[in-house]
């Protein structure tokens, strides 16, 4: 079974770099707004103070000399209405944001020169020159921000790349473990952060999983070896029973028990890596037909017609005047290939429904039944020993597909389990070139 494919993902490096750039933009925008507001507020505050002080100085000069100074005027026409009737002796200021002629936003300060009905002395302070510098300040802030952003983004991308490489290393190790390589380890990692913690956790998980699998495999091998001797004794004892229905029933049950023990022994050898294929060039279709025939089930075998090879005319004196079709033979272990095909056919009849069809197409062998199909749990996690996916008991031990998968892996072949769109289970075995 192939490990599930990961969905296409966006690079973590790009995500972190984009997040850093977005954060920098937000910081720049916030700082720019704060600087703009603070500068404008400072200009207005200084203008109000200047206007207030100018009125105070001009009033002092006016009362002593009767002359106007510091740009002061008596009852000017442009004086805002709010300052035309100030309280006696009090100084007041008003900010006017509208521009009048060549004068920009201004601050007016006014004070009555005497008692009620006396003229109002007013001073206007133009804020236009100072406020006109604000756009230039904003532009300078924007340029500085862009320069800082251009320098910060590559640095963020570089730092994110270092983090992504470390995470990718951990992910590759996890993928290898999920694919069955229990010896895969991340090993020592740089830093003492969360990524290093994840790497250590993955390695500890792999160690724990490997220990558990070793214990399980050892238990399976021990049970199979211990049962082999008493099962042989049962077979010998069954031969001593008088012929009859009891003897036939007992012999059938002992044969089933012996088959289970042999399957367990085969699984333990596959788990231990003690099996070695004996390869030979054999006709694939004939090996498949023989494997189907040995099952004893009524199964249809179809052989797809290979493409016609190019016609060549050898030299009459050549000793190789006849050539065989290379697509009709494969180099594999015929005994193990028969074991795989036989288990798939038996599983199709036992858990599926007729008709069961075996198709040989090139180097591909496909076994199809018309039953309910493989359970979703089996398609998701692959075959598991003593797990048939069937609600009823006595219909198998869940070892057939496990053995077929192990033997296919030993041959370097690919065995995929799927369900047909119109119903039924499909097991596809692809032999290597």
C-alpha positions, 0 to 999 in steps of 0.5 A: 500500500502506498502511503497517503499523498500529502496535499500540495502545500504552500512553502512555510518559508513563503508564509513566514516571509509574507507574515513578516512583510505584512507585520512590517507594513502594519508597524510602518503604517501605525508608526507613520500615522502616529508620527503624522498625528503627533507632528500636526498636534505639535504644530498646532500647540506651538502655534497656539502658544505663539498666538497667546504670547503674541497677544500678551506682548502686543497688548502690553505695547498697545496699552503703554504706547497705543501702537500695534506690534507683532502683527496685531490688529484691532477688530480685524474683519477676518476675526472668527465670530467666537473671538469677537466678544471675549470676556474683559481681560481674558485672552482666548484662542481659536484654530481656523482650519480653512485657508483664506487666500495665501494664508493657510490654517491659522490660530487666532488669539484675541483680548479686549483692550478695555472694558465692555465695548472696547476694541478687540486686539487680535493676532493671527499665526499662520500654520500653513508653512509648518503644515505644508511640511507634513506631506514631505515628512509622510513621503520620507517616512514611506521611503524609509519604510520601504527601504526597511521592508526591502531589507527585512523581508529577505532576512525573514525569508532566510530565517524562515528557510532555516526553520523550514529546513529543520521542519522538513527534515522531521517531516521526511523522517515521519514519512519514512516511518509511515512508509515502514522504515522503522530505522529512520531517525531525525537525529541531533537537531540544532537549537533548543526550541519547539522544532528540536522537541518535535524531532526528539518526540518523533525519534522517541515515537519511532523507538517505541513503535519499533520495540512494540513491533519487535515484541509483536513479531517475536510473539507471533513467531514463538506462537507459530513455532510452539504450535507446529509440533502439537498440530503435527501430532494432531494430524498423526492422531487423526490418521488413527481414527476410524473412517467416518464423519467425526474423522472427516470433521476433525481432519478438516479442523486440524488442516485449518489449524495447520494452515493458520500455523503455516501462515503465522510462520510465513509472516514471522519470516517476512517480518524478520527479513529471512526470506529471499526470492529465487528469481527465474524468467517464467511465463506470467499468464501460465503462472497465474493460471496455475495459481488460480487452479490450485485455489479450487475456486471457479475463477475466470482468467483473462489474458490481454493481448499484447501489442504485436512485436515488430516483424524482423527477418533474421539472416537465414544462417543466424542461429537465432532465427526465432524470437520470443515475445518479451511481454509474455515472460517476467523475471520473478519468484514463481512460488511467491507470485503464485502465493500472492495470486492464490491469496488474492483469489481466495480472499475475493471468493471468501469475502467478495462475490462471484464472478471473480475475474483475474486479468493479466495485462503485461506485467499487471495482474488484476483480481476483481470480484463483485462483492461489497468491496474492501472496507474503508478501514482496510483501504485507509490503513492497509491489511492487518493480521487477524482483522478481516473487516467482516462482522461474522466469525469463521470466514478467515483470519485476516492473514491472506492479504497481509502475506500477499502484501509482504510477498509483493514487497519482497518481490519489489512489486506494488500491490494496490487495494481499491474498490471499483466504481460500480462495486466490488474489490479490486487488487492490482499487482504490478511487477517491476520491470 
